Amino acid sequence: MADAVETMPNVTLIRGAEVVTVDEHPGGVVVGVADTVPASEYPVPRSTISRTLTARYVVGCDGANSLVRKRMGATMHDQGFFFDWLIVDTIPTDDIVWSPQNWQLCDPARPTTIVSGGQGRRRWEFMRLPGEDPAELGTVDRAWELLSSWGRTPANTRLERHEIYTFAARWADRWRNGRMMIAGDAAHQMPPFAGQGMCSGLRDAANLAWKLDRVLRRVSAPDLLDTYTSERSVHLQHAIAMSVELGKVICVLDPEQAAQRDARMIAGNADPAVVLPVTARPVLGTGAVRASGELSGTMTPQFPVAVDDAAVLLDAATGYGALLILAAERPAADLLDEPLRASLATAEVTALSLGASGNPDLRDCDGVWTAWLAANSIAAALIRPDHYVFGTAEAIEGAATLAADYLACLTTSVS
């Protein structure tokens, strides 16, 4: 990600600096930046600010202790789920083959996670036991002691970092206030057991990016940014609920309760739908989505389509931007009347037909798209730039209403 950012001509990357003030003014935000100073000198007083930056909007992706969130006056909804875990990142120097590659050990003696940490790296996560001193657990000697049980020693492993993290389950009540917004850990934190922390942050960014782009280009009113909170805070609660329920399975220290858990998991064939009581759905809340429709606010599948005799995923074939997908075997241009074309152009939506035969704009190379469209009675689907379904129609004639509804969501309050 860092390498990609450095290649972007429209991004300036500043290292060795810290944002210490964020102040909103009419028409923009002023950010005070201080050069990195020794930890003993924190908090950094305003007098040490080395430069200021101005922007029309600021997005605070500044972690669980977010300065931007505090400046926004946001509060956190907290589910009271807290556990301390020692995170140990290592670089093995031997040629060991890891099997299993990733392992969640639900041992009541000490729940432990062992996963790949990226190429050439392994991560261990050890749960802190009741009565265990966090300061002692966080030492290098204790890290090596715990690693030794897994055959890891300084002779075959390099200790890259070790840190105690408190896993929590909470989210902010507002993700936007005026010209300031938050995303990622600044907006929500969850236990890592479902692997949804960074995934959720990427969903935040995808949701916010296309809306902020429209507002900055002044083709949508700033009101559109309010849908960021209403949509993502609801969707996010599914990831948190799943993470917490997995945590309740993993963080069991009583042997009798662990035995009962094991019996329940085995009886349910470890099927999450059976053994995890998660009621939240991964669907966007109210906002720039159609209020009705089973698929509205869900992620569009990424089945392959044929491009130059090669199978590529839908977003790779279509690129960035909103789409109107028509289940048809003729080009979309043959199916659209002039008013609909004008409406789609105003909403910056590209219309494409998708079919398994005939002459569609996109060819369904293995029949999966055709089966999905038929199973959901979809003749037309409007897909937002972040690949979420805005809405669907059972007949191609319904595409005009879809386009009108989408345009209405984008242009509310624009003067």
N, C-alpha and C positions, 0 to 999 in steps of 0.2 A: 504493500500500500504506500509506504514512504517513497519507494522507487518510482511508483506511478505518479505520485503527486509532484515529484521533482521534475518530471517531463512535461508538466502542464504549463503552457505559456501564460495562462490566466490565473495562476496561483503563485503567490510569494510565500515561501516557507522560511520562517524565522526560528532558529534553534537557540538554545541557551538563554531563553527569556521566559518570563512569567507575567501573565495578566494579573494585575493587582487592583485595578479599578475599572468599573464599567458604569458609565453615567449616560442616561438618555437625555437628549435635548430635542427641541423642536426640529424635525427633519432628519435626525440622525442619532448615532450613538458614538461616544468618545471612549476609547479603550486606552487605559494607561498600562504601559509595559515596562517592567523592570528587568534589567539584566540579572541572571542567576546569581544569588548571593549565598554565603554559607548559611546552613540551617539555623545557626545560633542567632542570626539576625532577623529571623521571622517573628511576627508578621512584618512585611516590608512597609515602611511608612511612605506616604505620598511623596515625600521629599526625594526619595530614591528613584522615582519614575524617570526612565531614561528616554522614553519617546511616547508619543500618543498617536493613535490611529483612529480614523473616523470611518464610519460605515452607515449605510441606510438601515441595515439590520445586523444584529449579532446573534449567532447561534452558539450557545455554550455547550460544547461537548467536553466539559471539564470535570467529569468524574463525580463520584458519590458525594464529595464535599464541595460541590459546585458553587463557585462565587456568583455566577450568573443567576442560578436558581435563588440564591439569597437576595440578590438585588431585585429580582422579580417579585419577591414576597411570597413565593410558593411554599406550601406546606406539604408534608408527606402523609399519605395513607399507609399505615404500618400494620402488617398482619402479625407482628410479634413473634416472628420465626427467626431465631438467632442461634447460630452455632459457630464456634471458632474452629478453623482448620489450618494446619500448617501446610503451606504450599512449598514444595521443593522442586526446583527445576534443575535438571542435570544434563550433562553431555557425556554419555558412555564412551569410553575409549577402546572397548573390546568389540568383538564381532558377534556378540550374542544375538540370537534370533528371539524376538519377543512373541510369546504365545501364551495367552491370547494377546493380540495387539493392544487392546484396551480392556480394562478389567475394573469392575466395581465390586469390591469385596465387602459384603454386608456382614462382617464378623462383629458380634457385640463386644468382643474383647478390644477392638479398635477398628471401626469402619475406615476403609482405605480405598483410595482411587489411584489407579495406575494407568496412564494414558500416554499416547504419543504427544510430544511437545513440539512437533514440527520435525523437519528433516534433521536427523542426527541427535535428537533430543528426547528425553523422557521426563515426564512429570509424575511426582508422587504427591498425594494429598492425604494427610493424616488428621483425623478428627481429634480435637482436644478432649480428654476425658475429664469427668467431674473431679475437682480438687487439684487438677494439674495446673501448675503455675505457668501462665502464658509467657512470662519473661524467660523461664527456664526452657520451655518447649521451643522457643524461638531461637535458641543458640545454635551455633554451628556444630558443637559436640553432640547435641541432642539430635540434630538432623542426621548426622552420620550414624548415630546409634540406631535410629529407626530404619535407615537405609540398609544397615548391615544385615537385617533380617531377610533382605531380598538379594543378598550377595553383592551389594554395592559398597565399594570401599574406595579410598583415594587412589588405590592401585589401578582401578579399572573405570573410574568415574570422576568427572570434574563437576564440582558443585557450582552451578552458575548463579543461583539466587535462592533465598529462602525467606518466607514472610508469612506471618499469621494474618489470615483474613477472617472477618466476621461475615458469614453469609446471612443476608437479610432478605425480606420480601416486602417491598414497598414501592409506591409510585407517587409522583407529584400530582397535586390537584389541578395545576395549570401548567401547560407547557409553552404558553406564549403570554406575554404581557407587553403590549405596545410593540416596540421594536426589538425586544429581546425574546429569544426562544431557547429551549434546552432540548438535548437529545442524548440518547445512550444512557450511561450510568447516572448522568445528571438528572435524568427524568425518571429513572426506575432502577431498582436493583432486585436481583433474584438469586436464589441458590443456583449453583452451576450444573445441577444434576441432569437437567434436560438439554444442556448445551445451547440455551436460547438467549443468553445475555448479549453477546455481540450480534447474533442474528437479529435480535429485537432492535438493537442500535442501527443496524443497516436498514431495517424496515422504517425506522424513524426518518433516517436520511432520505430514503426513497420517497416517502410520503411528503416530506417537507420540500424537497428540492424542486419538484415540478410546480408546486404552488408558489414558492418563493420566486421562481423564474418568471411566472406570469405576473406576479405583483411588481417585481422589479422592472419588467417591461411595460408596466401600466396597462396591461390588457385585462387584468382582474383587479378588483378592489382588495385592500388589505384584509377585509372581512374573510376572504377565502382562507387566510392563515388560521382563523379560529377553528376551522374544521380539523386542523392538525391535532389539537387536544382531544376533541370529541371523538375522532376516529381512532387514534392510536391508543388512548388510555383504555378504551374498551377492549380492543384487540390484544393489548399487552397483558391484560388480566388472565387470558388463557395460558400464556407462557409462564406467568408467575404461579398460577394454580397448579399446572403440571409440574413445575419445579418443586413446589412445596410438597405435593403429594409424593413425589419421588424421594424427597428428603425425609419424609415420614417413614418411608420404607427403609432407607439407607441408615439413618441416624438412630438406630435402635441399640441401646446398650444393655438392656435387661435380657438375659438368656431365655427366660420363659416367654417374654413378648416376642423375641426373635424367632422362637420355635413356632409360635402361633402365626407370625407373619409368613414364615416359610411355608407352612401348611396352606395358608390362604393363597399365596402366590402359585403354588403347585396346583391347587384345586382349580384355580382360574386360568391355568396354562400360561401364566405370566402375561396375559392379554391386558394391555392398559385399559381398554374399554370396560373390562370386567373388574380389575383389581384396583384401579385408581379412580376414586369418585370425583372426577373433574367435570363440572357442569358448564363452565365457560366455553364458548366456541371461538375459534380463531377467525372472527369476522369483525370488520371495521364497524365502529359505532356510527351514529348519525353524522352526516356531513355531505361531502360531494359524492354521494352514492344514492342510488334509487332506494326509496324507503321500502319498496315491495320487491319480492323475488328471492327465491331460495339461494341463488348464487351471488346476489348483490353484496359487495364488500368482501368477497372471498378472493384468494389469489388465483389468477388464471393459470391453468396447467401449461407446462412447457413441452408438449409433445412435439416430435419432429415434423418438419415439412421438407419437401424436396426443393433444392436450389441447385441448378446446374448439375443435376443427377447425383447430388450429394444430400444426405439427410442432415439438417441442422435444426436446432431448437428455434421455436417461434421468434423469441426476442432477437436472436442472432440474425434471423432472416428479415425482420421488419425494422430493427433499430429502435431509437428512442422516439417517443411520442405516443399519443392516443390513437387507438385503432377501432374501426368498426369492422368486425368480422361477419361476413355473410356466408351462410351455408348454401353454396351454389356452385354449379359447374360452368358458369359463364363469368366473364370479368365483371367486377363490381361496377365499372363505368357503364355497363349496359343495363344495370338494374336501378340506377339512381336518376331521379328527375332533377330538374334544375334547382328548385327550392331546397331540396335535401343537399345537393352539392354545395350550395351557398352556405347552408347552416353548418355543414361539416367543415368547410373552409374557415368560417368564422371561429369555430371551436378548435381549430387546428387538429382535426381528426382525419386520419388516412383510412379510406375504405378499401378493403381487400376481400375478395371471395376466397373460399377455401372448400375444396372438394377432392374426391378420390379419382374422378374421371372428368372427361370433357376438357374445358379450357379455363380453369379457375386461375386467379392470380397466384394462389398458393396451392400446391398439390399435396394432399394428404398421402404420404408415401407408404404408410403401413396400416391405414384404416383406423388408427386410434382416435384421431380427431373426429372423424365421421361418427364413430361409435359414441364418443363423449357428447357431441352435439345432439345426436338423436336421443340418447338416454336422458338428456336434460331438456328435451323439446325446444332446442334453440335453433332459430333460423337467423337471428342477428344478435350479436353480443358487442357491447361497447366497452372497451378496455382502456383504462386510464394509463397515463405515462408510467406509473409505478407498477403496472401489470396487475392491478386489482380490477375486478369486474365492477363496472359502474351499474350495468343492468343488462337484461336480456329481453328478447321478444320471440314469441313463438311463430311469428310470420315475418317475412322480409318487409312487409308493409309497415310493421311496427318500428322499423329503423328510424323513421322520421320523428316519431315521438321520443325515441331514445335520444336522438341528437338534440331535440329541443329541450328535453329535461336536463341533459348534460350542460348545454350552453347556459341554461338558467342558473345552474349551480355556480358556474364560473363568473357570471357577470353581475351577480347580485350587488347592488349598491355602487356599481361603477358609474362615475359621473361623466 
